[in-house]
Amino acid sequence: MLGHDNGLWNAVWPDLIEGQIQLAKDEEVEIPVQVNGRLRGKVKVAAGTTEEEVVKLAQAEPSIAHHVNGKRIMKRIFVPDKLLNLVVA
């Protein structure tokens, strides 16, 4: 109807060049921090930051520290560049 001979299902995807992949990556990510499964704040860090550094930054954040201070961290669930969940008791 629009004058095209081939259907969309025959179109090929363009190849990505290594330089384009690097441009598409985020340099800084915002990681949501949960305490006992509830969102308590977010921390902005460089992409690829280690778990230890993210935990230190999260504990320094006032909205998160309020729920963690005076309690023992029983478990840390960390998904790199995505999520940090602290289970406290």
C-alpha positions in Angstrom: 0.0 0.0 0.0 2.9 2.4 0.7 5.0 1.4 -2.2 7.5 -0.9 -0.5 8.2 -4.3 -2.1 9.6 -6.1 1.0 7.9 -6.6 4.3 9.2 -5.3 7.6 10.0 -8.9 8.6 12.7 -9.0 5.8 14.5 -5.9 7.1 17.9 -6.4 8.7 19.1 -4.7 11.9 22.0 -2.4 11.6 25.3 -3.6 13.0 26.7 -1.8 16.1 30.2 -0.6 16.0 32.2 -0.9 19.3 32.4 2.9 19.6 28.6 3.2 19.4 28.2 0.6 22.2 30.5 2.7 24.5 28.5 5.8 23.7 25.3 4.0 24.7 26.5 3.0 28.2 25.7 5.2 31.2 28.5 6.8 33.1 26.5 7.4 36.2 23.6 5.3 37.5 21.0 5.9 40.3 20.7 2.8 42.5 17.6 2.4 44.6 18.3 1.4 48.2 15.8 -0.8 50.1 15.8 -1.5 53.8 13.9 -4.7 54.6 12.4 -4.6 51.1 11.0 -1.1 51.3 12.5 1.7 49.2 14.2 4.2 51.5 16.3 6.2 49.1 18.5 6.4 46.0 22.2 6.8 45.6 23.9 8.2 42.5 27.2 6.5 41.7 29.5 5.9 38.8 28.6 2.8 36.7 30.5 -0.3 37.9 30.9 0.9 41.5 31.6 -2.0 43.9 29.2 -3.3 46.5 31.3 -2.0 49.4 31.3 1.5 48.1 27.6 1.6 47.4 26.8 0.3 50.9 29.1 3.0 52.5 27.3 5.7 50.4 23.9 4.4 51.3 24.7 4.3 55.0 25.8 8.0 54.7 22.5 9.0 53.1 20.3 10.5 55.9 17.0 8.9 54.7 18.6 5.5 54.7 20.8 5.9 57.8 17.6 6.6 59.8 16.5 3.0 59.2 19.9 1.3 59.5 21.6 3.0 62.5 21.6 1.0 65.7 20.6 -2.2 63.8 22.7 -5.0 62.5 22.8 -5.7 58.8 21.9 -9.4 58.5 22.1 -9.6 54.7 23.0 -7.5 51.7 21.5 -8.1 48.3 23.3 -6.2 45.6 22.6 -6.2 41.9 25.4 -4.2 40.2 24.2 -0.9 38.8 20.6 -1.9 39.6 19.7 -2.4 43.3 20.8 -2.6 46.9 18.7 -4.2 49.6 19.8 -4.2 53.2 18.1 -6.7 55.5 18.4 -5.4 59.1 17.4 -6.8 62.5 
